[in-house]
Every structure is written in C-alpha cells, then in structure tokens.
Amino acid sequence: MILVNGALASEVSARDRGLAYGDGVFRTFAAHAGRPLHWQRQYEKLAHDCAVLSLRVPGAPVLEGEVRVACGARSRCTVKIIVTRGPCVRGYAYGRDGDPTRIVIADEAPGYPEAHAEVGVKARLCALRLAHQPALAGVKHLNRLENVMARAEWDDPDIAEGLLCDSGGRVIGGTMTNVFIVTGGSLATPALDQCGVSGVTRDRVIEAAGRLGITCRIAAIPWREVSEAGEVFLVNSLAGVWPVRELESRPREPGPVTRRVQRALKEEDDAQAL
Amino acid sequence: MILVNGALASEVSARDRGLAYGDGVFRTFAAHAGRPLHWQRQYEKLAHDCAVLSLRVPGAPVLEGEVRVACGARSRCTVKIIVTRGPCVRGYAYGRDGDPTRIVIADEAPGYPEAHAEVGVKARLCALRLAHQPALAGVKHLNRLENVMARAEWDDPDIAEGLLCDSGGRVIGGTMTNVFIVTGGSLATPALDQCGVSGVTRDRVIEAAGRLGITCRIAAIPWREVSEAGEVFLVNSLAGVWPVRELESRPREPGPVTRRVQRALKEEDDAQAL
C-alpha cells in the first residue's frame, strides 16, 4: 500500500522534483504490526538528511501514522519513506516555502534467506568508483545512479552484495549496506565524509561495540585492508548483520566479533518488536 | 500538457525508478509548431545517454509524435522528455527486459528576457564543487542534486547563472548551461570527461566554430582562465547564446567572437523554425 501526502495513491506528479532531479531523501526499514523499528533513529536520519538539502522534514507523528496505515493488518512490512521537494515550477531554483511530497510505501518483508545472517554471504568488489562529494556524503538522497550501476555489474544470484571503493581505492560500503571489518579483535568501518550513505544500523553497530567493550575505528580503509581482514560483515536495517563468508572468491569464516555484534543487534531488534 | 507512455496523464508510478534512484535521463529543448528544434541531435544525445545507463531508448518517431501531441496548437513550447527505467521491483538490481517510462512535458516557452542574449547576463561562481564521476560524465541523467544545491546558493534575480568548478578548481559549466571562453580570438570549452553535462548547443558551437574558422580547444580550464578571458558566454538549447557581461561582480563586454557564434546559431535556429 502507498500513501502520497497522506492519501491512498499509486502515483506522484510527473513534475515532482524527486523525479526531475532526485531532489529528495529516503529511508527503508522494517515495521512490525505497523510500528517502525528503531523509529527515532530513522526519523533523526531523515531530519538530518532533509536539513542537508534545506528540505522541510514532515513531522514524526504524521509519518508514523502514515506508516501504520500503509502497513494495515500485516504483521511484518518493509517500509520506504521518500520525502521530495514537491512539484517543479521550472528549473533548478526552488521556493523556500514549497510543500514537500511525502511518499510512504509498505511492502512485504524482503525475505532474505536466513542463511545470509547465519552462514554468511558471498560478496564481490565492484569496478565502479564512488565520486567524492562532501556536500552530500553520508546522506540517503535520491541520486543513486552509482548504486544502480554498481549493482548492474553482476547477476550471479549467489552474490548478495558488491563492495564499492571511492576514486582513491578506499572501501566505502556495499551497494545497499555499510561495511565493518575486524582486525586484531577491533572493529573498523569506513569514514563517510566524502561519499557513501551513513545508515542507522552502522550507528547501532558503533554504539553496540562501545557497550561490548570492542573498539571501533572510523577511518579511511584501503581495499587491501578489507581483503585481508580476519572478519568482514555487512549491515543494513532490513538485513541486520550479514557475515561475509566469501569475498572476491576467497572464502573466510564468520568470526567471533561478528557474532557478538550480530547477537547484540538481534537482542535490540527483538526488544523493539515485542 | 503531459504524456506518460503516450497517454495523457499528470502522474507517474510512485514506484518508478526515476523517482526512487534518479534512474533515467532527460532532454529539454524548444519546439516550434510541435516540431522539436535540432531533433536529430537531441535524439542522438538521448540515445547515447540511455546507452550509458543500459536503458532502452524509445524510438525517435514515437517520441516525435508525442512531442507533437503534447505541444498541441501552441506555436512555441519548451519540451522536456524524461526516460526512466520504469517501476521498481525491489532494490538497485533491474531486469534487462523492463519497459522504460517515457514522459513528455510541453510547457510555455521559457520567456528569458531578450536582453540576456542581446546585452548579456550577470554570472557568479558557485561554492559547490562538482564531483568526478567518469562513468556518468557528460550524461544528462536525473541525478541533479549538485545542480539544485548550486542554484540554491543565490537568489538575486539579476544573476542569471552560476558557474561550477570541479573538485580540482577547473570550471566545468553553469548550473544549466555549458560555458565557452575566448582568448586571443580562439574558443575554449571545458572537457567533460570527469563531470558536467554535454549539451546539444555545446556541440553546435564547436561545429559552428569550425565552419567560421575559429579554433576551439576542449580542455581543462582553471577558474582563473575564465575569470581573465576576454569573452565568456553560456549556452543551452533554450537560452541560445548568452554573453556574460558581469562575472563575480567584474564587468566585461560581449565581444566579437561571441557575436559571430551567436549569429551563426541564430541562423540555424531560424532555418529550423521555418
């Protein structure tokens, strides 16, 4: 089910700036019985990303209510919220007082195989390099052609994710995930000040690591460091934590730090889903 | 008037990948009595840009017919064609056999003041730097947040355009125009192999220069070279040629090379519009 500006709808204006320019932001997350998981975090990210684009963020209660309606009676949904700058007048300039368009889409849960979390996934390295744009780095905006092009590099269904480097050869993340590595018992995850998307689950892993007494470094991470790391795992709000069990055809084991983080996040999710 | 996939409509699917990811391309041009100006060039660019995104380009006669219908009885229109990868299934991956969405929007002519072409325009230098993404450089795709952010840097209605540099300080173009400079009687325009949009009018200027016996260099052009150039002008399909008469508050004169190019393009336009 889809709500556009609160009304049941399946379409948006052909003049919407979200379509014309990708002038908007989005979030994707799970909802249980119509309640968004980790809603406060998701909303804070949405508000932050809207602020970067000077876009008025819809109120949290409005969006929460619309998520509930869009989910209906379904116990588990995948929800996507899109906020755009609304219809175009003409050209790139925009008025400061325009009404944003809000789109809430609730679908079936994604149904990733349980083995992805339990046994781990195969991942590859994409050839496409992410461009450095500090003005938009970290933001989950609607300009996602790099992700689309990277994802089109493979169609082997056994490969669950592709990792992306920036133009300097540093790993930034997956096409739809953030990435963590474990070396010497410590975590590290790429800095996202030049490109990439800073996801809610990335924040949760960093905080969980703190509680678990595991140090977590946020830094520039060259591909070689990822390739040689003892453990690698991928995270997002729908997938949770996926250990990488094969990277560029080299097998590896889901390790103990990955499992501790995975357990910590799972417990949080279960507490939320009660 | 708007046609979506050939049918009179004002909306597109809220699941369209053009909205979700900016997964598509567009063209904007003038039409006289329903006939697109420089249509062959526009269509070739559209086909090229679709090919970069592995997107099936709609047939030229189909689009031409839809432009005619969308323009209706109006003698002058601004037409925008958007081609997207169509509705999402889920995620960044896409099927190879999906139907693209085509959107044809015909509006009133833009009504730029005639003085823009005759007397020239004021322009500024934007603070935002364009990111290097060679995989998408030159393509008029729907990921245009950089243009939106750059255009939001000023609201003085006397400033018609903002110039953009890349992260290396080289001028790439305006938010909605390509740029040319004149030094020592020769033209130069930025190379667009790392970022920027390669417009139809840019190609026309380069070719017109050849016919007029004016050399035209396509090269990396640092800001300083633009700032100190004897003549600077901006081009796009709707504006034609705009001499820059003030750049970053420094006045300058529309010069003879600009006028020759402007005249050559105007003659082509007039011949097309007969």
Interface residues (C-beta under 8 A of the other chain):
Chain A: I2 V4 A9 S10 E11 V12 S13 A14 R15 D16 R17 G18 L19 A20 Y21 G22 D23 F26 L53 S54 I82 T84 R85 R90 G91 Y92 A93 Y94 I103 I105 D107 P110 L128 R129 A131 H132 Q133 A135 L136 H141 L142 N143 R144 L145 E146 N147 V148 M149 A150 R151 A152 D155 S167 T175 M176 C195
Chain B: I2 V4 A9 S10 E11 V12 S13 A14 R15 D16 R17 G18 L19 A20 Y21 G22 D23 F26 L53 S54 I82 T84 R85 R90 G91 Y92 A93 Y94 I103 I105 D107 P110 L128 R129 A131 H132 Q133 A135 L136 H141 L142 N143 R144 L145 E146 N147 V148 M149 A150 R151 A152 D155 S167 T175 M176 C195
